[in-house]
Amino acid sequence: MRIGIIGAMDEEIALYQTAMRETAAVVKAGITYRQGELAGQSVVLCKSGVGKVNASVCTQILIDQFQVDRVIFTGVAGAVHPQLEIGDLVISTDCLQHDVDVTALGFQPGQIPFQDKWIWEADAELIRLAVAAGEKLGQGIRVVQGRILSGDQFLADREKVNRLFEQFEAACTEMEGAAVAQVCAMNGIPFVIVRSMSDKADGSAHVNFAEFSKLAAQRSYAIVTEMLKQLQPQPAPVIVYSTKGCSDCELVKSYLQEKGIAFEVRDVLERQEYRDEVERFGFLGVPVTAVGSKAVKGYNPAELDQLLRELGG
């Protein structure tokens, strides 16, 4: 399992970056993606930049290039619900773009024209984990579930905030979450948005934002790291490197099938990258059976039994 973690600003990813282990950085489309380990999980951490376009590009690259299985967007937001206070945490139930307005042509507020879907629901299991993690924070910290609005606007107008609450019944507003949600939904990737209130999206934003964004980022970080600890890692896949006509290769496959173990076959004559992978394990020739970073060569049931313990059973 690989988790993509996105923040829009340096302050929102700084704690993650410090805590990650064995990081390697890759730059794509001007965005730095840091691969490593955090709280026992394989993660890819990145700063998308502010706004929906940046967030969309960042998320699609996470999915295509780094093949993440889940996406968590974390950071700060402005409270829209009148009962929310600075420091409260909002876990997304769903997301939509409040600045999409084609009502003059008969579409609903927030509706993307000619699309059946414009509200994107967060993953139920990720919501559950986020809420449970938030409850562990204690200290009177309030954690709620609610709708998150996104738009390419930093809101500081109390009247507009009131209209957004009345129109969309939203908890908070920010500038990226719905874009991340849409891209994840289009690719079938589970997501959740975790936001800590740094301001009340009213005329006091210039006072509140700088003062409380650090505290908000700390609380979001605490929730996400606890979520990672609770996520059950998926076992590493079993890969059999083989060639057609290889008798030992067939014996390995039969052995795995008899034990009811699913496996992937990679024919080393079909792709150079498969041959390179075998060499990185320190072998020449096939069969090579691999689980994670470990592998054995040939057909030896005792060695295969030992290797398969990497699967946890």
C-alpha positions in Angstrom: 0.0 0.0 0.0 1.3 3.5 -0.9 -0.4 6.6 0.5 -0.2 10.0 -1.2 -0.1 12.9 1.2 -0.7 16.4 -0.2 -0.5 19.8 1.4 -0.8 23.1 -0.5 1.9 25.1 1.4 5.3 24.5 3.1 3.8 24.9 6.5 1.3 22.1 5.8 3.9 19.5 5.0 6.9 20.5 7.1 6.2 18.1 10.0 5.7 15.2 7.6 8.9 16.0 5.8 10.9 16.0 9.0 9.4 12.7 10.3 9.8 10.7 7.0 12.5 8.1 6.7 14.5 7.0 3.7 13.3 9.7 1.4 14.0 10.1 -2.3 12.9 13.1 -4.1 11.5 13.2 -7.7 10.4 16.5 -9.4 7.5 16.3 -11.9 5.8 19.4 -13.4 7.7 21.6 -10.9 6.3 19.6 -7.9 8.7 17.7 -5.6 7.5 14.3 -4.6 9.2 12.7 -1.6 9.0 9.0 -1.3 9.7 7.3 2.0 8.2 5.8 5.1 6.1 7.4 7.7 4.3 5.7 10.7 5.0 2.3 9.2 3.5 3.1 5.8 5.0 3.8 2.4 4.1 7.3 1.5 4.6 9.9 -1.2 4.6 13.5 0.2 4.2 16.6 -1.9 3.3 20.3 -1.9 0.8 20.9 -4.6 0.8 24.7 -4.4 -2.3 26.8 -3.9 -5.4 26.5 -6.0 -7.4 23.8 -7.8 -5.3 23.5 -10.9 -2.1 22.9 -8.9 -4.0 20.4 -6.8 -5.4 18.5 -9.8 -2.0 18.2 -11.6 -0.4 17.1 -8.4 -3.0 14.4 -7.7 -3.0 13.0 -11.2 0.8 12.6 -11.1 0.6 10.9 -7.7 -1.8 8.4 -9.2 -0.1 7.9 -12.6 3.6 8.2 -11.7 3.7 6.9 -8.1 0.7 4.6 -8.2 -0.7 5.6 -4.8 -3.6 3.5 -3.4 -5.1 6.3 -1.3 -4.8 10.1 -1.1 -5.0 12.3 2.0 -5.1 16.0 1.6 -4.1 17.8 4.8 -3.9 21.4 5.8 -5.7 24.5 7.0 -9.1 26.0 6.0 -11.5 28.7 6.9 -14.6 27.9 8.9 -18.0 28.3 7.2 -20.2 26.6 9.7 -21.1 29.2 12.4 -20.4 26.8 15.2 -16.9 26.0 14.1 -14.0 27.7 15.9 -10.3 28.2 15.2 -8.5 24.9 15.9 -11.5 22.7 15.2 -10.9 19.9 12.7 -13.1 18.9 9.8 -13.0 15.5 8.1 -14.6 15.6 4.7 -17.8 13.8 4.0 -17.9 15.2 0.5 -16.4 18.1 -1.5 -17.6 20.4 -4.2 -16.4 23.6 -6.0 -18.3 26.6 -4.7 -16.9 28.9 -7.5 -18.4 26.9 -10.4 -21.4 29.0 -11.3 -23.4 28.3 -14.5 -26.8 29.0 -12.9 -27.5 31.4 -15.8 -27.9 28.4 -18.0 -30.1 26.5 -15.6 -27.4 24.5 -13.8 -27.3 24.2 -10.0 -24.7 26.1 -8.0 -21.5 24.2 -8.0 -22.6 21.9 -10.8 -20.1 21.3 -13.6 -22.1 21.6 -16.8 -23.0 18.3 -18.6 -21.6 16.1 -15.9 -23.7 13.8 -13.8 -21.5 14.2 -10.8 -20.1 17.4 -9.2 -20.1 16.3 -5.5 -17.4 13.8 -4.5 -17.8 11.6 -1.5 -14.8 10.7 0.7 -13.9 7.1 1.4 -15.9 5.8 4.4 -13.0 3.8 5.9 -10.6 6.8 5.7 -13.3 9.0 7.3 -13.6 6.5 10.1 -9.9 6.4 10.7 -9.6 10.2 10.6 -12.4 10.7 13.1 -11.0 8.0 15.4 -7.5 9.6 15.2 -9.0 13.0 15.9 -10.7 11.7 19.0 -7.3 10.6 20.4 -6.0 14.1 20.3 -8.0 15.0 23.5 -7.5 18.4 25.1 -11.0 19.5 24.1 -10.2 19.5 20.4 -13.4 19.3 18.4 -13.4 16.9 15.4 -16.4 17.0 13.1 -17.4 15.5 9.7 -18.8 17.8 7.1 -18.8 19.1 3.5 -15.7 20.9 2.3 -16.0 23.7 -0.3 -13.2 24.6 -2.6 -12.7 27.6 -4.8 -9.9 29.7 -6.2 -10.6 32.5 -3.7 -9.4 33.3 -0.2 -12.6 34.3 1.5 -12.7 37.2 3.9 -16.2 38.4 3.5 -18.6 37.5 6.2 -21.7 37.9 4.0 -20.3 35.6 1.4 -19.4 33.0 4.0 -23.0 33.1 5.3 -24.3 32.6 1.8 -22.1 29.6 1.3 -23.3 28.1 4.5 -26.9 28.6 3.6 -26.5 27.5 0.0 -24.2 24.4 0.5 -24.5 23.6 4.2 -20.7 23.4 4.3 -18.4 23.1 7.2 -15.4 25.0 5.8 -13.8 26.4 2.7 -10.4 26.2 1.1 -8.7 26.2 -2.3 -7.8 22.6 -3.2 -9.8 19.7 -1.7 -12.6 19.4 -4.3 -10.0 19.3 -7.1 -8.2 16.5 -5.4 -11.5 14.7 -4.7 -12.6 15.0 -8.4 -9.3 13.6 -9.7 -9.4 10.7 -7.2 -13.0 9.9 -8.1 -12.2 9.9 -11.8 -9.4 7.4 -11.1 -11.2 5.2 -8.6 -8.8 6.2 -5.7 -10.1 6.5 -2.2 -9.5 9.9 -0.6 -10.2 12.0 2.4 -9.6 15.7 3.2 -8.4 16.6 6.7 -8.6 20.3 7.5 -7.9 22.3 10.7 -9.5 25.7 11.0 -6.9 28.5 10.9 -9.5 31.3 10.5 -13.2 31.9 10.3 -13.2 33.1 6.7 -14.4 36.5 7.8 -12.8 39.9 8.0 -10.4 38.8 10.7 -8.4 36.5 8.3 -5.4 38.7 8.2 -5.2 38.5 12.0 -6.0 34.8 12.5 -4.3 33.1 9.6 -0.6 33.6 10.4 -1.2 33.1 14.1 -3.1 29.9 14.0 -1.9 28.1 10.8 1.0 26.6 12.7 -1.2 25.1 15.4 -3.7 23.9 12.7 -0.9 22.2 10.8 0.2 20.4 13.9 -3.2 19.1 14.6 -3.7 17.9 11.0 -0.3 16.1 11.2 -1.3 14.4 14.4 -4.5 13.0 12.8 -2.8 11.8 9.6 0.1 10.1 11.3 -2.3 8.3 13.6 -4.4 7.2 10.6 -1.3 5.8 9.0 -0.6 3.7 12.1 -4.0 2.2 11.9 -4.1 1.5 8.2 -3.5 -2.2 7.7 -0.6 -2.7 5.2 -1.4 -4.9 2.2 1.0 -7.9 1.8 3.7 -7.5 -0.8 2.7 -9.3 -4.1 4.4 -12.6 -5.1 6.2 -12.2 -8.4 7.5 -15.2 -10.4 10.1 -14.2 -13.0 10.1 -16.9 -15.7 10.3 -17.8 -19.4 8.2 -20.0 -21.6 9.3 -23.6 -21.6 11.1 -23.4 -18.3 10.3 -26.6 -16.3 11.4 -25.2 -12.9 9.3 -22.1 -13.5 6.2 -24.3 -14.0 7.1 -26.2 -10.8 7.2 -22.9 -8.8 3.8 -21.8 -10.3 2.2 -25.2 -9.4 3.7 -25.0 -5.9 2.1 -21.5 -5.4 -1.2 -22.6 -6.9 -1.4 -25.6 -4.6 -0.9 -23.3 -1.6 -3.6 -21.0 -2.9 -1.3 -18.0 -3.2 -1.9 -15.5 -5.9 1.1 -14.4 -7.9 2.1 -12.3 -10.9 4.2 -13.8 -13.7 6.8 -11.7 -15.4 8.4 -13.2 -18.5 12.0 -11.9 -18.6 12.2 -12.3 -22.4 9.3 -9.9 -22.9 10.7 -6.8 -21.2 14.1 -5.5 -20.3 12.9 -4.0 -17.0 12.0 -7.5 -15.8 15.6 -8.7 -16.6 16.9 -5.7 -14.7 14.7 -6.5 -11.7 16.1 -10.0 -11.6 19.7 -8.7 -11.7 18.9 -6.3 -8.9 18.0 -9.3 -6.7 21.5 -10.6 -7.5 20.5 -13.4 -9.9 21.0 -14.5 -13.5 18.4 -16.8 -15.0 15.0 -18.0 -13.9 12.9 -18.9 -12.1 13.2 -16.2 -9.5 10.4 -15.8 -6.9 10.2 -12.4 -5.2 8.2 -11.0 -2.2 9.0 -7.4 -1.5 12.7 -6.9 -1.3 13.6 -10.6 -0.9 13.8 -13.3 -3.6 15.0 -16.9 -4.1 16.1 -18.6 -7.3 15.1 -22.0 -8.6 12.6 -24.5 -7.3 13.3 -25.3 -3.7 10.1 -25.8 -1.5 12.0 -25.1 1.7 13.4 -21.8 0.5 10.0 -20.9 -1.0 8.3 -21.6 2.4 10.7 -19.3 4.1 10.2 -16.5 1.5 6.4 -16.7 1.8 6.6 -15.9 5.5 7.0 -12.4 4.2 3.3 -12.5 3.4 2.6 -12.8 7.1 1.3 -16.3 7.1 
